[in-house]
Amino acid sequence: MAKTRGDSQTRDLFDVEQVWPVRAPQSLPKALDMKRQISMSMMEAIRECGKTVPVVAAEMTDLLGDDEVTAQQLYAYTAPSKITHNISLVRFIAFVRATGCLWLWDVCLHDDGVLLLQGEEARHAQASLAEAHGRELLAKAKTLRSQAPLEVRISRGRK
């Protein structure tokens, strides 16, 4: 369907850069900067998910089983000033699941040039890759045909 005048919501179907931005690894930030970036993002995720810190902590504890997470620990993880309180990967996974904020993975991965695709986005990327492989095979077939003789002789046995 064509984009109507004044429509700012419809994306260009053929502008892949808008949907899946191509990233290159950046110079990695120092550990303190990463800690601050992650803690600020975690604070934002708590606000966005609409749950209280104690509720998120309780959900994380349920997900982790034996490993209890307290509200005080979450407050420490999300305070940029508490530079010695770093969340472990396992707890971060539980945090992402408890808040439902999958965009937190992008915060962790974008400096390495990694783009996270989920569900239908991943299927579209796979389809694009398959189409690219198909174009390569068609180009190879065209090259082979141009090198082959125009007439094909069929031998029907010996005489």
C-alpha positions as CSV (number, residue, x, y, z in Angstrom):
1,M,0.0,0.0,0.0
2,A,1.3,3.4,-0.9
3,K,2.2,5.8,1.8
4,T,-0.4,8.6,2.0
5,R,0.5,12.2,2.3
6,G,1.1,13.3,5.9
7,D,1.5,9.7,7.2
8,S,4.5,9.7,9.5
9,Q,3.7,6.3,11.0
10,T,4.1,4.0,8.0
11,R,7.6,2.8,7.4
12,D,9.1,2.3,4.0
13,L,9.0,-1.5,3.4
14,F,12.2,-1.4,1.4
15,D,14.2,0.7,3.8
16,V,15.9,-2.1,5.8
17,E,18.2,0.3,7.5
18,Q,15.3,1.8,9.5
19,V,14.0,-1.6,10.7
20,W,17.4,-3.3,11.4
21,P,20.1,-0.7,11.7
22,V,23.5,-1.9,10.7
23,R,26.0,-1.5,13.5
24,A,29.7,-1.6,13.8
25,P,31.5,-2.2,17.1
26,Q,32.3,1.0,18.9
27,S,35.1,1.6,21.3
28,L,34.0,0.0,24.5
29,P,33.1,2.2,27.4
30,K,35.0,1.9,30.6
31,A,33.5,-0.4,33.3
32,L,32.2,2.5,35.4
33,D,30.4,3.9,32.4
34,M,28.8,0.5,31.6
35,K,27.7,0.1,35.2
36,R,26.1,3.6,35.1
37,Q,24.4,2.9,31.7
38,I,23.0,-0.5,32.9
39,S,21.8,0.8,36.2
40,M,20.1,3.8,34.6
41,S,18.4,1.5,32.1
42,M,17.3,-0.8,34.8
43,M,15.7,2.1,36.6
44,E,13.9,3.1,33.4
45,A,12.7,-0.5,33.0
46,I,11.2,-0.6,36.5
47,R,9.3,2.6,35.7
48,E,8.2,1.4,32.3
49,C,7.0,-2.1,33.4
50,G,4.6,-0.5,36.0
51,K,5.6,-2.8,38.8
52,T,7.1,-1.8,42.2
53,V,10.7,-2.7,43.1
54,P,9.5,-5.2,45.7
55,V,7.2,-6.9,43.1
56,V,10.1,-7.1,40.6
57,A,12.4,-8.5,43.3
58,A,9.8,-11.1,44.3
59,E,9.3,-12.2,40.6
60,M,13.1,-12.4,40.2
61,T,13.3,-14.6,43.3
62,D,10.6,-16.9,41.9
63,L,12.5,-17.2,38.6
64,L,15.8,-17.9,40.3
65,G,14.5,-20.4,42.8
66,D,17.1,-20.6,45.6
67,D,18.6,-17.2,45.0
68,E,16.6,-14.6,46.9
69,V,16.6,-11.0,45.5
70,T,15.6,-8.3,47.8
71,A,14.2,-4.8,47.0
72,Q,17.3,-3.3,48.7
73,Q,19.5,-5.3,46.3
74,L,17.5,-3.9,43.3
75,Y,17.8,-0.4,44.7
76,A,21.6,-0.9,44.9
77,Y,21.8,-2.3,41.3
78,T,19.8,0.6,40.0
79,A,21.8,3.3,41.9
80,P,24.5,4.7,39.6
81,S,26.3,5.9,42.8
82,K,26.7,2.3,44.1
83,I,29.6,1.4,41.8
84,T,30.4,-1.8,43.7
85,H,26.9,-3.3,43.3
86,N,27.0,-5.1,39.9
87,I,24.2,-7.4,38.8
88,S,25.2,-10.9,37.7
89,L,24.2,-12.2,34.3
90,V,21.8,-14.7,35.8
91,R,20.1,-12.1,37.9
92,F,20.0,-9.7,34.9
93,I,18.2,-12.4,32.9
94,A,15.7,-12.7,35.7
95,F,15.3,-8.9,35.8
96,V,14.6,-8.7,32.1
97,R,12.0,-11.5,32.4
98,A,10.4,-10.0,35.5
99,T,10.1,-6.5,33.9
100,G,9.4,-7.7,30.4
101,C,11.7,-5.1,29.0
102,L,13.6,-7.0,26.3
103,W,15.1,-3.7,25.1
104,L,17.6,-4.1,28.0
105,W,19.5,-6.6,25.9
106,D,20.1,-3.9,23.4
107,V,21.7,-1.7,26.1
108,C,24.2,-4.5,26.8
109,L,24.9,-5.4,23.2
110,H,24.8,-2.3,21.0
111,D,28.5,-1.2,21.7
112,D,29.6,-4.5,20.2
113,G,27.7,-3.9,17.0
114,V,25.2,-6.6,17.8
115,L,21.5,-6.2,17.0
116,L,19.0,-8.4,18.7
117,L,16.1,-9.7,16.6
118,Q,13.1,-11.5,18.1
119,G,10.3,-13.5,16.6
120,E,9.0,-12.1,13.3
121,E,12.0,-9.8,13.0
122,A,14.3,-12.8,13.0
123,R,12.1,-14.5,10.4
124,H,12.3,-11.4,8.1
125,A,16.1,-11.4,8.5
126,Q,16.3,-15.1,7.6
127,A,14.1,-14.6,4.6
128,S,16.3,-11.7,3.4
129,L,19.4,-14.0,3.8
130,A,17.7,-16.8,1.8
131,E,16.8,-14.3,-0.9
132,A,20.4,-13.1,-1.1
133,H,21.6,-16.7,-1.4
134,G,19.0,-17.3,-4.1
135,R,20.3,-14.3,-6.1
136,E,23.8,-15.6,-5.8
137,L,22.8,-19.0,-7.1
138,L,20.9,-17.5,-10.0
139,A,24.0,-15.4,-10.9
140,K,26.1,-18.5,-10.8
141,A,23.6,-20.4,-13.0
142,K,23.6,-17.5,-15.5
143,T,27.4,-17.5,-15.7
144,L,27.5,-21.3,-16.2
145,R,24.9,-21.0,-19.0
146,S,26.9,-18.3,-20.8
147,Q,29.9,-20.7,-20.8
148,A,27.9,-23.7,-22.1
149,P,27.4,-24.5,-25.8
150,L,24.2,-23.3,-27.4
151,E,23.3,-26.8,-28.7
152,V,23.1,-29.8,-26.5
153,R,23.8,-33.1,-28.3
154,I,21.8,-36.0,-27.0
155,S,23.3,-39.4,-27.5
156,R,20.8,-42.2,-27.8
157,G,23.0,-45.1,-27.5
158,R,25.7,-46.6,-29.8
159,K,25.3,-47.3,-33.5
